[in-house]
Amino acid sequence: MSLLLSLVALLGAAVQAGSDPAQEAIDAGILAGKQGDHRKAIEHFQRARRAAPDSPQVLFYLGVAESKLSGRELRAIAWFGAYLTARPDAPNAEAVRKQIERLQASQQQTLERLIQLAEEAGAALNASGETSLYLCSAAKMWGEAGNVPAALKALDRIRDDYGKKTWKQDALASIADSQAAAGDHAGAKRTADSIQDPKEKAKALVAIALHEAEADGIAAALETAGRIENVELLIDALIGIARVQAARGDRSGAEKSLKRAEELAGKPGTASNGESPVPAARKEILEEAGKRPLKNAAPERLRVTDWTELLDDSDRRNLHSLNLPEFLDLPGHLASLPPSKDLEIAVGTALETAGRVLGGRRRVDACLKRLEPKK
């Protein structure tokens, strides 16, 4: 039985109380889907959505239809996420979650092909400086995409000394940041330890410390901060940790972190222009803490509109809108790009496209993290 039929069977035949036009549009969409015309099915389901905007079932059908079109994985995930947000106890919730996982795997493959395309185009440039810069850009994207081995492999392709001493160090700091953001704090520290430039290593350790703090690891964050040898960056780390502590209701801990930062800032030559950033940070952090009476207050509940705003955003100035060609028809978008014999233009286009897809995924992933867990 097809995914559409099996999930529809679990969902049930009844549409949540809505108008007859909505039901007629849904029936037409299902028929178009069975006939393989998934774009037409989407048109019908969007018509049903306009007639019954509060119907979770319509969100589900849109997810099914979009999942059938290559390159629309993120849009399909967003529709399914909206459906689960509206009906977390739906009888087919588990099947929908598994479909989201399959779509994530498919989208990862698409993203990796894009990054590989950019990397190969960059490596083919007959100019060492530009090649190093583009390889580092690709490596950063590999890191954010979660493929650290591919990121490090891209950096190993750098041959010029300047690229190794500068851009590669910056890229390694970015990769460590991505690892820490994904929860791999130990891996991030190993990457940071491989950075030869002291300031870039310090930047990586700041990022790791802040991610540890956000993950409820204040002790680990302070330990990581203790490894930062650049005093000004250490001050930034302590202020960031204090901000997390205050947000969690730990005013005493925030005061201690700020006091340590203030002591460091008082040393001659450690703060730019001789001005300490700590007093202003202290005022902001502790004032904000006073507005949070509940310790460990629950985050704001995810709403259906958090998903639909991603899907309905028609502002082309928003480079991560899921209505951009990269998300509506990625294969067609790539095929429509004018051929270029200039490799530098080709690699720039590939990196821009991959960057937009990464940005869209970042927005979808942020909502997925807030999605109500399985019952």
C-alpha positions, 0 to 999 in steps of 0.5 A: 500500500502506498504511503498516501493510502496507508497514512490516509487509512490511519488518519481516517476518512472524516475531515475535521468539521469543515465546509463541503468545498473543502471536502471536494477540494481534498477529494480532488487532490487525492484523486490527482495524487493517485494519478501522479499529478502531485503539483495539481494535488497541491493546488487542490489541497491549498484550495481546501486549506483556504476553505478550511484553514483550521483543518489539520488534515489538510496540512497532512495531505499537503505534506504527503503531496509535497513529499512526492516532489524531488527537492521539496523535502523541507516543505513536506517536513514543515507541513507534517510538522504543522500537522503534528503540532495541531494534532500531536495525538493523531492516530497516525502520528508515529507514521508521520514522524517516521516519514519526517525522518525519511525526508530528513535523510533524503534532504541530507543527500540532496544538500550533500550533493550541492556542497560536493558540487561547490567543493569540486568547482572550487577545487578546479579553480586554477588559482590557489588563493580563491581555491582555498577560500572556496574550499573553506566555505564548502568545509563550513557548510559540511560542518553545519550539515553534520558531515565533519569528516567531509569538512576536514577532507575539504580542508585537507585539499588546501595547498597554499600556505596562506590558506592554511594559516588563515582561512583554514583556521577560521573554517576549523573554528566554524566546524567546532561551533557546528559540532557543539551546536549539534551536541557533540561537545567532545568532538568540538573540543578535539577540532578546537585543539587542532586549530593552530591560530590562537585567536581562532582557537579561542573563538572556537572555545567561546562558542563551545562554552556557550553551547555547553551552557545552553545545554545545562552544562554550566560547570562544563562551560566554565571549565571550557572557558578556563582554557581560553587564553585570549582575555577579551574573548574570555570576558565575552564567554563569561558574559555569555555564560552569565546571560544563560545563568540569569535566564535560568534563574541562577542570579547568584551564578550569573553574579559570579561569572560577571564578577570574574569578567569584571576582574579580567576587564580591569586589567590594563589593555584588555578591553578595547578603548579602555572601556569594560563591556561588563557594566552594561552587560551586567545591567542588561542581564540582571534586569532581564533576569528580574523579568523572569519570575519562574525558574526553568520556565517552559519555552513558548509552545510551538504553534501551527503558524510557526510552520505556516509562516515558513511555508507562506513567506512570499518575501523574496528578500528573505533568502531562506523562505521556503517559497524560493525556487531552491525549495519549490523545485531544486532540480528545475532551479539548478537546470535553469541557471545559465551555463557558465564557463567561468568556474568562479561564477559556478562555484559562487552559485553552488555555494549560494544555493547550498547556503540558502538550503542550509538556511531553510533547513536551519529554520525547519530544524528550529521548529522540529526541536520544539515539536511536542515529543512522542506521547 
